[in-house]
Amino acid sequence: MGSTLNIGIIGVGKISEQYFASMPKLPGLTVVAVADLDMDRAREVAAAHEGVRALTVDELIADPGVDAVLNLTIPAAHVEVGTRALRAGKHVFAEKPLGLNPAEAAPMLDLAESLGLRYGSAPDTVLGTGIQTARQTLDSGAIGEPFAANVFWSAPGHERWHPAPAFYYQPGGGPLLDMGPYYLTALVHLFGPIASVSGLAVRSARPRTIETGPAAGTPIEVGVDTHITALLDHVGGVTSTVTVSFEVWKTRSPLFEVFGTAGTMAVPDPNHFSKPVEIATSENDEWVTVPDAAGFVDAGRGVGLADLAEAIVEDRPHRASGRLALHVLEVMDAILRSSAGRETIVIESTTERPALVPLRDLAEGSPVGSAGER
């Protein structure tokens, strides 16, 4: 790549474990510092990783040795922390969602652009071979002209596995802002931006308690809707139906399917990087696995930040962009407003369909050729 970004991570909760597992394999990135409101936790994480210092949040943001901040704080802090990092002259890559609503998040992106800094946002799972191969397959015409898609993600609730899940049930959480970004971002990669939405959102009255960890048995206050269905109208004419839920104990609904004039594509879960794509067509109605044809091979959390670092060197747009995340955030906000007002809402923002990722191993820095050559 020609240069390396020194990364400071703010927020070393559970999601940080996935970043630390994959980032040593990614080029152009060196983690040099961590910060957390819990300094004992920050020191513990720093001690486990050679060359990483434990700092306060203020110290990390002010540190001249940090080029970019990886913001893994809770959603309610994404904009505050991101804005402070930008004002300190640092690039930012943040976990999803971009913010609690478009009104608070948009000025942060304007600030980044005015300062000549990059802002990137999860999910970067969509840059793996799963969604990128699905996109390449769609663009190749393998299932004809796409006209509709259906997504159904559900779980009983994150309290069944997460030791501190309360924030999932407060503004910035819920199944829509927590899991929705994976599916909505994937839909934009496949079909382009969304023009309008209609939504219905509800929550059940069932009590919830933490089921694992030291706080097991603690009641959870539910402050968000927990079962959301939306109808999306893409600019290009495709319609998508999306349901995300923390209410469903079990289902046989397909996770993610795209319907075309000549076949159906089963899209792999965009919460993962590299699950296989399958298609069934008018010529062969049996499911057939599609060989990997695009995307970062063996990708892990942080690949979007590595692409951002590479994009700086190559002077090109990075794929997991803040503008894409803002579009997705506006769509999610509109879904909830649509439900409250029982109306269809036009989406004001738009976004570029990110460039397809050629099939390549980012760690090796070069294309890997066709799937058969891997």
Residue pairs with C-beta under 8 A, 6 or more apart in sequence:
1 27
1 28
1 309
1 310
1 313
1 365
2 313
3 28
3 309
3 312
3 313
4 28
4 29
4 30
4 309
5 28
5 29
5 30
5 67
5 68
5 91
5 305
5 309
5 312
6 30
6 32
6 65
6 66
6 67
6 68
7 23
7 29
7 30
7 31
7 32
7 66
7 67
7 68
7 69
7 70
7 305
8 31
8 32
8 33
8 34
8 35
8 55
8 60
8 61
8 63
8 66
8 68
8 69
8 70
8 90
9 16
9 19
9 31
9 33
9 34
9 35
9 69
9 70
9 72
10 34
10 35
10 36
10 57
10 60
10 61
10 69
10 70
10 71
10 72
10 73
10 81
10 85
11 35
11 36
11 71
11 72
11 73
11 74
11 77
11 81
11 95
12 34
12 35
12 36
12 41
12 42
12 45
12 72
13 36
13 72
13 164
14 162
14 163
15 72
15 95
15 301
16 34
16 45
16 72
18 300
18 301
19 70
19 72
19 301
19 302
20 31
20 45
20 49
21 300
21 301
22 299
22 300
22 301
22 302
22 303
23 29
23 31
23 300
23 301
23 302
23 305
25 298
25 300
25 363
26 300
26 302
26 303
26 305
26 306
26 362
26 363
27 306
27 309
27 310
27 362
27 363
27 365
28 306
28 309
28 310
28 313
29 302
29 305
29 306
29 309
30 51
31 49
31 51
31 52
32 51
32 52
32 53
32 65
32 66
33 46
33 52
33 53
33 54
33 55
33 60
33 63
33 65
33 66
34 42
34 45
34 46
34 52
34 53
34 54
34 55
34 60
35 42
35 54
35 55
35 56
35 57
35 59
35 60
36 42
36 45
36 57
37 57
39 54
39 56
42 54
42 55
43 54
45 52
45 54
46 52
46 53
46 54
47 54
55 63
57 81
60 66
60 69
61 69
61 81
61 84
61 85
61 88
61 90
62 88
66 90
67 90
67 91
68 90
68 91
68 92
68 93
68 118
68 305
68 308
68 309
69 81
69 82
69 85
69 90
69 91
69 92
69 93
70 93
70 94
70 302
70 305
71 78
71 81
71 82
71 85
71 92
71 93
71 94
71 95
72 94
72 95
73 81
73 95
74 167
74 172
75 95
75 97
75 99
75 100
75 167
75 171
75 172
75 173
75 177
76 100
76 167
76 170
76 171
76 172
78 94
78 95
78 97
78 98
78 99
78 100
78 105
78 172
79 98
79 99
79 100
79 104
79 105
79 108
81 94
82 92
82 94
82 108
82 119
83 107
83 108
83 111
85 92
86 92
86 108
86 111
86 112
86 115
86 117
86 119
87 111
87 115
89 115
89 117
90 117
91 117
91 118
91 119
91 120
91 308
91 312
92 112
92 117
92 118
92 119
92 120
93 119
93 120
93 121
93 122
93 304
93 305
93 308
93 320
94 119
94 120
94 121
94 122
95 121
95 122
96 121
96 122
96 123
96 177
96 181
96 182
96 325
96 328
97 172
97 177
97 181
97 325
97 328
97 329
97 332
98 105
98 121
98 322
98 325
98 326
98 328
98 329
99 105
99 108
99 329
100 171
100 172
101 329
101 333
102 326
102 329
102 330
102 333
102 349
105 325
105 326
105 329
106 326
108 119
108 322
109 119
109 322
109 323
109 326
112 118
112 119
112 322
118 308
118 311
118 312
118 318
119 321
119 322
120 304
120 305
120 307
120 308
120 318
120 320
120 321
120 322
121 304
121 320
121 321
121 322
121 324
121 325
122 181
122 301
122 304
122 320
122 325
123 181
123 182
123 185
123 270
123 271
123 304
123 320
124 299
124 301
124 302
124 303
124 304
124 305
124 307
124 319
124 320
125 131
125 182
125 270
125 271
125 272
125 273
125 299
125 301
126 132
126 182
126 185
126 186
126 189
126 270
126 320
127 273
127 295
127 296
127 299
127 303
127 304
127 307
127 319
127 320
127 357
128 272
128 273
128 274
128 295
128 296
128 299
128 303
129 273
129 274
129 292
129 294
129 295
129 296
129 297
129 299
129 359
130 267
130 268
130 269
130 270
130 272
130 273
130 274
130 275
130 276
130 277
130 295
131 186
131 189
131 190
131 267
131 268
131 270
131 295
132 189
132 293
132 294
132 295
132 296
132 356
132 357
132 359
133 277
133 290
133 291
133 292
133 293
133 294
133 295
134 186
134 190
134 258
134 265
134 267
134 268
134 277
135 189
135 190
135 294
135 356
136 293
136 294
136 356
137 143
137 265
137 277
137 279
137 290
137 293
138 146
138 190
138 258
138 260
138 265
139 356
141 262
142 262
142 263
142 265
142 279
142 281
142 290
143 258
143 259
143 260
143 261
143 262
143 263
143 264
143 265
143 279
143 281
144 260
144 261
144 262
144 263
144 282
145 260
145 261
145 262
146 190
146 191
146 238
146 258
146 259
146 260
147 237
147 238
147 239
147 259
147 260
147 261
148 238
148 239
148 240
148 241
148 258
148 259
149 187
149 190
149 191
149 238
149 239
149 240
149 241
149 256
149 257
149 258
149 259
149 267
150 240
150 241
150 254
150 256
150 257
150 259
151 183
151 187
151 240
151 241
151 242
151 243
151 244
151 255
151 256
152 243
152 251
152 253
152 254
152 255
152 256
153 175
153 179
153 182
153 183
153 243
153 244
153 245
153 255
153 271
154 175
154 243
154 244
154 245
154 246
154 247
154 248
154 251
154 253
155 175
155 245
155 246
155 248
156 246
156 247
156 248
156 249
157 165
157 168
157 208
157 226
157 246
157 247
158 165
158 168
158 178
158 246
159 165
159 168
159 208
159 209
159 210
159 211
159 220
160 211
160 212
161 211
161 212
162 168
162 210
162 212
163 210
163 212
163 213
163 214
163 215
164 210
164 213
164 215
165 210
165 220
166 210
166 220
166 221
167 173
168 174
168 178
168 246
169 208
169 220
169 221
169 222
169 223
169 224
169 226
170 221
170 223
170 224
171 223
171 224
173 224
174 224
174 225
174 226
174 228
174 246
175 226
175 227
175 228
175 244
175 245
175 246
176 201
176 224
176 225
176 228
176 244
176 332
176 335
176 336
177 224
177 332
179 244
179 271
180 228
180 242
180 244
180 328
180 332
181 325
181 328
181 332
182 269
182 270
182 271
183 242
183 244
183 256
183 270
184 194
184 232
184 242
184 328
184 331
184 332
185 270
185 324
185 325
185 328
186 256
186 267
186 270
187 194
187 232
187 234
187 240
187 242
188 194
188 324
188 327
188 328
188 351
188 353
189 353
189 354
190 258
190 267
191 234
191 236
191 238
191 240
192 234
192 235
192 236
192 353
193 234
193 235
193 327
193 347
193 349
193 350
193 351
193 353
194 232
194 233
194 234
194 235
194 240
194 327
194 331
194 347
195 233
195 234
195 235
195 346
195 347
196 232
196 233
196 344
196 345
196 346
196 347
197 230
197 231
197 232
197 233
197 331
197 334
197 335
197 338
197 344
197 345
197 347
198 230
198 231
198 338
198 343
198 344
198 345
199 228
199 229
199 230
199 231
199 334
199 335
199 336
199 337
199 338
199 339
200 228
200 229
200 230
200 338
200 339
201 225
201 227
201 228
201 229
201 335
201 336
201 339
201 340
202 225
202 226
202 227
202 228
203 222
203 224
203 225
203 226
203 227
203 247
204 226
204 227
204 247
207 219
208 219
208 220
208 222
209 216
209 217
209 218
209 219
209 220
210 216
210 217
210 218
210 220
225 336
225 339
226 245
226 246
226 247
227 243
227 244
227 245
227 246
227 247
227 248
228 243
228 244
228 245
228 335
228 336
228 339
229 241
229 242
229 243
230 241
230 242
230 243
230 335
230 338
231 239
231 240
231 241
232 239
232 240
232 241
232 242
232 331
233 239
234 240
235 350
243 253
254 266
255 267
255 269
256 266
256 267
256 268
256 269
256 270
257 264
257 265
257 266
257 267
258 264
258 265
258 267
262 281
262 282
262 283
263 279
263 280
263 281
263 282
264 279
264 280
264 281
265 277
265 278
265 279
266 277
266 278
266 279
266 280
266 287
267 277
268 274
268 275
268 276
268 277
269 275
273 295
273 296
273 298
273 299
273 300
273 303
274 292
274 295
274 297
274 298
274 299
276 289
276 290
276 292
277 289
277 290
278 287
278 288
278 289
278 290
279 287
279 288
279 290
280 286
280 287
280 288
291 370
291 371
291 372
292 359
292 371
292 374
293 359
293 370
293 371
294 356
294 357
294 358
294 359
295 357
295 359
296 303
296 307
296 357
296 360
296 361
296 362
297 359
297 360
297 361
297 362
297 368
297 374
298 361
298 363
299 362
303 362
304 318
304 319
304 320
305 320
306 362
307 318
307 319
307 320
307 357
307 362
308 318
308 320
310 318
311 317
311 318
311 319
312 318
316 355
317 352
317 354
317 355
319 354
319 355
319 357
320 354
321 351
321 354
323 349
323 351
323 352
324 351
324 352
324 354
326 349
326 351
327 347
327 349
327 350
327 351
330 347
330 348
330 349
331 347
334 345
334 347
337 345
338 344
338 345
358 367
359 367
359 368
359 369
359 370
359 371
360 366
360 367
360 368
361 368
368 374
